[in-house]
């Protein structure tokens, strides 16, 4: 599980924001006169923040204990658990030192300068430790984000290629369908041409047969027969003309 999705890191950031606010308020408290009302207000604010952060750290420790029972199920290992325990311990130490300093300062305003300096050195060490841990966390998060973005980009490219292949397949199917239709039309046209050729051959044969018959009849009838046939056809034409136009 990446740090961007791990609930531990989400809660950790919230607690760290509270610790940063606590340290900022504590530094303001240090600069205030011990007999002023502003320091009293800051004291109450610091102690309230300490109580809130201690409760949050306690809850975070409970979550770490639960995860330690079955680290594999939560996708973490012992190294990660140790890292989380160290951060929780450092956070608790920071809050404890601030709380102790404020309480001691209220009980006795004569706190030595050396003890304050020593306490501030301890705070700086813990803050630097936090900054290093935070930097490592961000580097790991950046790596996770980069891997995730690369994976998403590869998936997007694969999805686009699949869509292009689907479109190409559909185009090939359409072209294949058009080719089959053209083939069927050509077969139909070829069949019609064959039938027409057969009909023309049959008609030509019958026409040749009729012409031969007419030639034979005309040859047998002679010139007189031909004249009588022409005369008969002329009379038949006149009768048909009269029937059509005068009746």
Secondary structure, 3 states (H helix, E strand, C coil): CCCCCCHHHHHHHHHHHHHHHHHHHHHHHHHCCCCCHHHHHHHHHHHHHHHHHHHHHHHHHHHHHHHHHCHHHHCCCHHHHHHHHHHHHHHHHHHHHHHHHHHHHHHCCCCCHHHHHHHHHHHHHHHHHHHHHHHHHHHHHHHHHHHHHHHHHHHHHHHHHHHHHHHHHHHHHHHHHHHHHHHHHHHHHHHHHHHHHHHHHHHHHHHHHHHHHHHHHHHHHHHHHHHHHHHHHHHHHHHHHHHHHCC
